[in-house]
Amino acid sequence: MTKDFDLTRLLAERGAERYDLHTKHLNHQLPRMLHTIGFDRVYERAEGAYFWDADGNDYLDMLAGFGVMGLGRHHPVVRKALHDVLDASLADLTRFDCQPLPGLLAEKLLAHSPHLDRVFFGNSGTEAVETALKFARYATGRPRILYCSHAFHGLTTGSLSVNGEDGFRDGFAPLLPDTAVEMGDLDALERELKRGDVAGFVIEPIQGKGVYAPPPGFLRGAQELLRRHKSLLIVDEVQTGLGRTGDFYAYQHEDGVEPDLICVAKALSGGYVPVGATVGRDWIFKKVYSSMDRVLVHSASFGSNAQAMAAGLAVLSVIEDEQIVANARVTGDLLRTRLAALVDRYELLHEVRGRGLMIGIEFGRPTSIKLRGRWTMLQAARKGLFAQMVVVPLLQKHRILTQVSGDHLEVIKLIPPLTIGEREVERFVDAFTAVMDDAHDGGGLMWDFGRTLVKQAVANR
Ligand SMILES: Cc1ncc(COP(=O)(O)O)c(C=O)c1O
């Protein structure tokens, strides 16, 4: 008999080493960054939209693990499904049989995009995008993919090729043949399509970096152009999908849009089991898998595993049973309206945008001389420092976790669990108001911290 492995004991004995272990064996910049901004906390327990530290303080999660915790943490229905699937001791991943759960999850997913027919299951968002890129190239026989400036579709090499930020791309070239177009610029899109070598155009219906939505009509206009030029519309719903924006898919906000391929991941996992799905048209799949010889031409060892499928099925059931999409719309409208009402009150607050529970709060140059000098000092050091200056007291003083929405952006993004309600809206708006009051006071700890950030930004150059 082997020595018993006891996870509970391991965590009890060595959990306190967590930051040292990361510094020693993992990406050492993470603990360094967390320490710098005072985020190096120890959270002990989590449920729904909250986590707790060892002293029992509650923290409101407005980040949802970059969106994977769409239903919050440890949703009881998802948790039970995972216990059940383990208890069932299924003959999973034999690879030479057909399991029921992938078929059932595909059926349930496809019910939300009735014009599509088939699903490929992988293990992450970036893999869902890679699959779409490969399928588009194979189906059209063309090499080039178009994407939007500032886009984010994942960080593996294919997805990186359609990333709209140099910061992510630099040093990793050569990537796939690609061309960026400005979101909203149909003329630029058409110019590229006319070259006849474009397999597809990939777009987030609301960009995760900066929370920018295309102008109304752009998705439909793009779709018409793509059809005319026999290229595919690939909609990346990895972050926006499964109710986040107040529709099941964010593309559904605009009438008449029917993507050829949709990428899903994050929240489908229930926050437990990595999963990605590429949903698409029958003819595309039939072309990729055109003969028995090609049955494994695109596959993944862990794709369709029972735990991921069980989590996905449970998530979709909860989304239906608990009216999650409607809650995202109603609660999102409330939160956005309450925040937008503050724009006139605070000169540093420029815009509140987004849809459902995907909200961007943008800061900008103040009008008063008193604040302008401070703002300019921050901007000269690095763009995005003011947003960081807001994120830090939100956590340190008010125990609310948020993030700056991308490098060099003065935007905070809110993507909380879709289960939050009025209580969480009140707590966030109260805290945000207090932080804005501090910032507009002009003195105080907040701007001292700003000066610390400036020193670090300059030292890091
Ligand atoms: C729109 C979008 N696509 C793709 C990805 C990549 O997903 P993953 O991190 O699971 O690879 C992300 C992740 O943030 C995303 O927001």
The ligand as an SDF file (V2000), in Angstrom:
LIG
                    3D

 16 16  0  0  0  0  0  0  0  0999 V2000
  -12.2120   37.0480  -26.0040 C   0  0  0  0  0  0  0  0  0  0  0  0
  -11.2170   36.0400  -25.5240 C   0  0  0  0  0  0  0  0  0  0  0  0
  -10.8090   35.0780  -26.3490 N   0  0  0  0  0  0  0  0  0  0  0  0
   -9.9200   34.1450  -25.9680 C   0  0  0  0  0  0  0  0  0  0  0  0
   -9.3900   34.1550  -24.6980 C   0  0  0  0  0  0  0  0  0  0  0  0
   -8.3900   33.1140  -24.2900 C   0  0  0  0  0  0  0  0  0  0  0  0
   -8.9610   32.2200  -23.4010 O   0  0  0  0  0  0  0  0  0  0  0  0
   -8.0190   31.2720  -22.5180 P   0  0  0  0  0  0  0  0  0  0  0  0
   -7.3240   32.1360  -21.5320 O   0  0  0  0  0  0  0  0  0  0  0  0
   -8.9620   30.2810  -21.9100 O   0  0  0  0  0  0  0  0  0  0  0  0
   -7.0710   30.6230  -23.4670 O   0  0  0  0  0  0  0  0  0  0  0  0
   -9.7790   35.1450  -23.8000 C   0  0  0  0  0  0  0  0  0  0  0  0
   -9.2080   35.1980  -22.4420 C   0  0  0  0  0  0  0  0  0  0  0  0
   -9.2360   36.1660  -21.7480 O   0  0  0  0  0  0  0  0  0  0  0  0
  -10.7220   36.1200  -24.2290 C   0  0  0  0  0  0  0  0  0  0  0  0
  -11.1290   37.0920  -23.3990 O   0  0  0  0  0  0  0  0  0  0  0  0
  1  2  1  0
  2  3  1  0
  2 15  2  0
  3  4  2  0
  4  5  1  0
  5  6  1  0
  5 12  2  0
  6  7  1  0
  7  8  1  0
  8  9  2  0
  8 10  1  0
  8 11  1  0
 12 13  1  0
 12 15  1  0
 13 14  2  0
 15 16  1  0
M  END
$$$$
